[in-house]
Amino acid sequence: MGQVALYRKYRPARLSEVIGQDHITTVLEAAVKSGRVSHAYLLTGQRGTGKTSVARILARQLNQIVDTAESFDIIEIDAASHGLKEDIKELIEKSVIAPIRDKYKIYIIDEVHSMKHDAFNTFLKLLEEPPAHVVFILATTDPQKLPATILSRAQRYHFRPVELKKVAKHLRKIADAEKIDITDEALKIIAERGGGSLRDSISLLDQLGNLDGKIDANIVEDILGLAPDKKIAAVVAAIKARDTAKLIQVLSELESAGVSGRTVADQLIKKLLEQATQQPELFELIDKLVDSVEAFDIYLKLRAVLAAHLVEVGELKLGDGAPALLRAEPVKPVVSEALTEVSSHDETIKPVKKPAEADLPATVDWDKFVAAATKINRTCGSSLATASHDYDGETLTLYFTSKIFRARMQESKWKSVLNSALGGLYDTPPEIVISDGVKPKNQTLAAVADIMGGGEAL
């Protein structure tokens, strides 16, 4: 007989042993003790969060089974392979038979969303009028596929992804018990890759536990095909420094090392999300990175998206390692008359004061404008920093590629911030127009697209 997998060996035997689902286990324990038993329970949530374990524990507690003996009155069914109408009809026929030994005949139906449509209709009749001795415990990772009639007839409990700290702490207990020599940093990486799934995290630890010697972060990253954390940090640093040459260099190093582009994108998204609450402008970049994982050549897409982002947010630090076209000075595009006109959908922000006899400023100092807005309201300033702009001597037109930021700036409270910021810089501030359109890409952005193989840079 082979060695028992760690996730099976350390599967919880009591509700109190379930990790990270206290909001569920506490309620179920109280219900069992009080004797308030429902005829149907629905357990939902991502894979590996404890649904099946809780279903089995709940079934045994309802039947007051305290030993490890198997029970013929607890029946497990996989709806993915037994979800036809004929299967449900057979279930109905057997459900009317009284339990062999225990109080209840309990059916645990996993991946219940996999039932066929006609099977659901048949199963619904059983849920509406179940035999008194029958309890159903349904589990699914995809509850939106369940008919509303099924959802309304079961007590629903949603399992959350297990917190990273709790996963890492549990992995440490297992590693110590199994005498696996592994660092806390390595366990943290395993927990992160588990994505909130305790079972997946334990399975990764099991995989690495066969290695000889001390297991550190570098070994885990190498085995799992991850980008070293310092490399991801270098990409983020290059984004902050607007250093395109360094950005492309690090991405090329990761590609040469054989790290998949999808993995790099995933790690980079998680790293940027940690900082996005303080830098709202990162959300738009994160959104584009999410789309990049579907690209045919993910590394190509990553270079294009990240380099284009740096062009948009401000001046670039382009070293000798950057392509010649990327080192070219940005050229202000020629905006056609049609683009400078305000459409019927544009929102115009009236200036605080604009005497007819006063002179409008010849230019608008964009950096000072952003700084002034940020001083008044940090969120407004961060959003404004993502915009591109044109000033024709009378009107300052703002262009936002993000629909979220554009909509935000069209709200009255944000308009007043922009108005006040510009009014504080000039005695006679120009009108501010928030365009519904997107400013044409400048020549530097076009250069990015050419370098990356043509097509859209964003």
N, C-alpha and C positions, 0 to 999 in steps of 0.2 A: 504493500500500500504506500502511495506517494506521500510526500510531506503536505500537511494541510496548509492551504493558503492563509496568510496572516489575517486577511479581512474576514475569513471564516472563523479562524481561531479566536479572534478578539471581537466577535459579534456580540452585542449586548444581550444579556439574558433577562434583564429587568428594565422596566421603563426608566428607572432612575439612572441607568447606565448609558442611556442614549445621549450622544454628544450633540449639543447645540440646538436642541428642539424642546427646551423647557416649556415654552408656551403651549406645546401640545401635550407632552407627557404629564404635566401637572394636572391638566384638565381631565385627561383620560384616567389617571389614577384615582382622582376624586370620584369620577363617574362609576368606576368599577366598585369602589368601596361602598358607595351609597346604593348600589344596585340599579342605577338608572342606565339601563341598557337600550341602545338604539337598534333598530332592525337593520340599519345600513350606515356604514361609515365610508367616507371618501377621502383618501389620502393623496394629496397632489404635491408636486414639486419636482425639481430636477433630479436626475439619476444620482444615486450614491449618497443621498442625504438621510437615509434611514427608514424609508416608507415600508419596505418589506419586513425589516426587522421589527418595527413597531407593530405591523399587522400580525406577525407571528406571536409576539409577546402579548398583545392585546387578546388574541384568540385563546391563548393558554390561561391568561388571568380570568377571562370571562368563564372559562370552564373549570377554573380553580385547579389547574394542573400544576403541581409544585415540583414534580420529579422531571427527569429527562426523557421519560417514556414517550413514544410516539402516540398520537391519538388518531383513531380512524374517523373521528367526528370533526376533524379539521382538514378540509380539502383545499388544496391549492390548484388554481387553474390559470394557465397562461392564455389570455384572450387573443394574443397574436397568432396562436396555432389552434385554439379551440374557441373561436369567436363566431362560428357559423350558426345559423338558425337551428340546425339539427343538434348542435352541441348544447344550446340553451334549452331546447325542448327536453333533452336527456337530463339536464340539470334540474329542470322543473319536476320531472317524474321522480327523481331520486330525493329531491328536497322534502317531499311529503312524508318520507320514511323517518321515523323517530330516531334520535341519536342512539348509537350502540351502547355507549357507556356514560358519556358526559351530559351536561345540562343542555348545551346547545349544539346544533350542527352548524358549523361555521365555514363559509366559503370565502377564501381569499382569492380574489380575481385580479391578477396583475395585468398592467397595460390594458385596462378595460376599454380605453378609447379605440382599440383595434377591432372591436366587435363590428360586424357588418350591420347595415342599416336595418334589415329585417330582423336580425338577432336582437337589436336594441328594442324594437317594438315588442318582441316576445318577452324579453327580460323585464320590460317595464310592467307588464301584467303581474309578474311575480313580486316585484318591488311594491306594487300597490297593495297587494293582499298576500303577504308572506305568511307561511306557517309560523305559529308562535315560537317554535323551537329553532328557527333559522335566523342566523345573523350573517350579513354580507359585509366584507371589508374589501373595498375596491381601491386599487392603486393605479395612478397614471402620471405620466410626465407631460401629458398633453390634454388638460381638462377642457380646453376650448373646443375639442372635437366631440365632446359628450353632449347629447341632447339636453335641453333645459329641463325636460321632464325627469331625466335621471338625476341631474344636479339638485333639483328641488326636493328629492325624496331621500337624501342622505345627509348626515352630518359631515361637513367638510372641514378638513384640517390641512393647512398649507405648510409644507416643510420649506424652511429657508436654507439657502446655501450656508454651510457651516463657516463661522468666522475664522479668519486666518490664524489668529492667536490660539483658538481652541483646537484647531487641527494640528498645529505645530506642537502644542502641549501634549496632545494625545499620541502623536507620533513619537515624542520623546519617551513616554511611558513604555510604548511597545518596543522601541529601539533598546532601551535599557533592559527590559525583560528578556529580549532575544539576544542580548549582548552584541548588538550591532554598533560598532565604533563609528559614530557619525557626528559632525559638528551641528550646532544649533542653526548656523547660517545655511547649511545644506538642507536641514529639515524645513527651514522657512521656504526655500526654493521649491521643495517637493510640495509643500502645502499650497503655494501659489499656483503651481502647475495643476494641482488637483481641482482648482476652480470652484471651491466650495463643496466638492464631493469628497466626503470622508473615505468612502470605499476606494475611489480612484487614488487618493493620496496614500492609503495604506498599501495598495497594490504596487505603487511606484517604490515605496520603501522596501517592499518584499523583493522587488526586482533588483534593487541595489544592494540588498543585504547579503547577496552571494559573493560580493567583492571582498578581496583580502585587504587588510590594512585599514587605515583611517580614511573615512569618506568625507571629503570636504566639498566646498561649493564648486570648485573648478571641476572636480570629477563628476558631480551631479549635472552641471551644465553641459559637459562633454557627452555624457551618456544619454542625456535627454535631448541632445541636439539644440541646446539653447544658446542664445547670444550671451556672452559674459556680461554681467550687470554693469561692469565698468565701460563696456562698449556702448551699451544703451545710454548710460549716463553721458558719454562723450557726444552722442548724437543730440541729446537734449541740451547739453552745454553749447554745442555748435548752433542750435536753433536760437538759443538765448543771445549768443554773441553775433548772430547773423553772419556766421562764417561758412559760406557755401563750400569753399575748398575743403575744409575740415569735414564737413557733413558728407560730401561725396567720397572722401578718402575712407572714412569709417565704414560707410555702407559697402564700399568696394572690398574692404578687408573682411567684412562679415560674409559677403557673397563668396569670396575666394576660400574662406574657411569652411564653406559648405553648409552654413546655417540657412535654413529655408526662409524665403522672404515673408511667408505667412507668419512664421514664428517671430521674426523681427518686428513686423507690423503689430502683432498681438502684444509683445513686450513693450513696444514704444507707446502704444495706446494706453496701456495700464500705467506706465510711468507718467505720461502727460496728464492723465486723469487725476493723479495725486496732486497736481499743481494747478489744475484748471479752476478750482474754486477761488483761487487768488488771482488768476489770470483768465478771465472769461473769454478773451479772444482766442484761447487755445481750443475751445469747443468746436469752432468751425474747422480747424485743422484736424482735430480728432475725427470729426464726421467724414472728412475726405480720406483719412487713413483707413477708416472702417470700409469704405468703398474700395480701397486699393487691394484688399485681399482677394477680390474677385477678378483682378486683372490677370491677363495671360502671362505677363512678365511682371511679377510683383516688385522686384528690385527696380526695374525701369520706372514703374509707377511711383514708387517711394521717392526716387530721386527727383522726379518731375514735381510731385506734390510738395515736397519739403523745400526744394529750391524755389518754386513759384511762391510759396508762402513767405520766404525771406524777401523776395522781390517786393511783395505787397506791403510787408510791415515796415520797411524802411531801407536805409542804406545797407549795402552788403560789404563784408570784409572779404575781399576776393584776393587770395594769395596767388603766387606763381603757379600753384598746383591746379588752379581752376582753369577751365577752358577759356580761350581768348574771348569768345563771344560773351561769356558770363562776366568778364572783367570790363566790358564796355560800359561807358557811362549811360545811365538811363536817359532816354530822350522823351521829353514830354510829348504825348501824342497830339496830333491836330484834331480837335474836336469839331465835328460838323455843326452847322447852325441848327440842324434838326435835333442833335443830341443836347444842345444847350438850352433848348426850349423846355419849359415846364409843361408836362402833360397834364390832362385833366385829373389824373390820379395822384400827381405829386402833392406833397404837403409843403407849404411855404411857411417858414418861420419869420414872422415880422420882427424887425430889429427893435431894440429898446427905444432908440431915438434916431431919426434921420432927417435933420433939417434940410430943406431944399437948397439952402445956400452953402451948406458945408460940403467939403470935399471928401470923397470916399478914399480909403487907402489904396495906394497903387498896387500893393501886394498884400497877401495875408500870410503871416508867419505861422505855418502849420504846426510846427513843434510847440510854439508858445500857446497856440490855441488848444492843442491836446492837453498840455500841461495845466492850463487854466481850468479846463473842464474837469480834469482828474482831481484837481485841488477842491473843486466844489463837490464832485461826486465821483468816487473812484470807479464805480461800475460804468457810469456814463463815459468817463475818460477812456477806459479799457475798450469799450465798444467803438468809440470814435476813432481810436488808434488803428482799427482794422479797415477803416474807410479809405478810399481814394477820393480825390477832389479836383475841381477846376474852379478857377476864379477869373472872370472876364472883366473885372474892374467895377462891376455893379452887384453881381450875384456870386455867392460861394455855393457851388453845387457839390453835394456829398453823394458818393456812390458806395453802396454796401453789397457785397456778394452774398452775405448772410441774410436770409429773409427774417431771421429772428432779430438780428441787430437792427435791420431796417425798420421793422415794425415797432421795436422798442423806441427808436428815435422819433417816430411819428406820434408818440404819446405826448400829451401836453406837459407832463412833469419833466420829461427829458428835453423837450423843446426849450423850456425856460432855462435849463442848465446851459445849453448851447448858447442861447441868447445872452445870458449873463456873462459867460466866459468870453465871448467875442466882444460884448459891450465893454468889458473891462480892459480890453486891449486897444480899442479905437474909439475916439470921440463919436465918429459916425460909422458904425459898423454896417457892413453890407447885409443884404438879405441872405438868409440861408435856405437853400432848397434841398430837400432830400429826394433824390431821383428814384423812380421805380425801375429805371434801367440799370445796366451794369456798364461801367466805364470800359471802353475798349482797351485791350491789353497793350502795354507799351512795348517798345522794341526789345527791352531786356527780357520781358516775359516771353516774347516771341522767340528770342534766342534760346531760352530754356527749352521750349518745345522742340526747336530744331535739334538741339544737342541730344535730347532724349529720344530722338527718332521721329519727330514730327507729331502732328495731332495736337490735341488739347493738353495744355500743361496743367490744368486744374482738374 
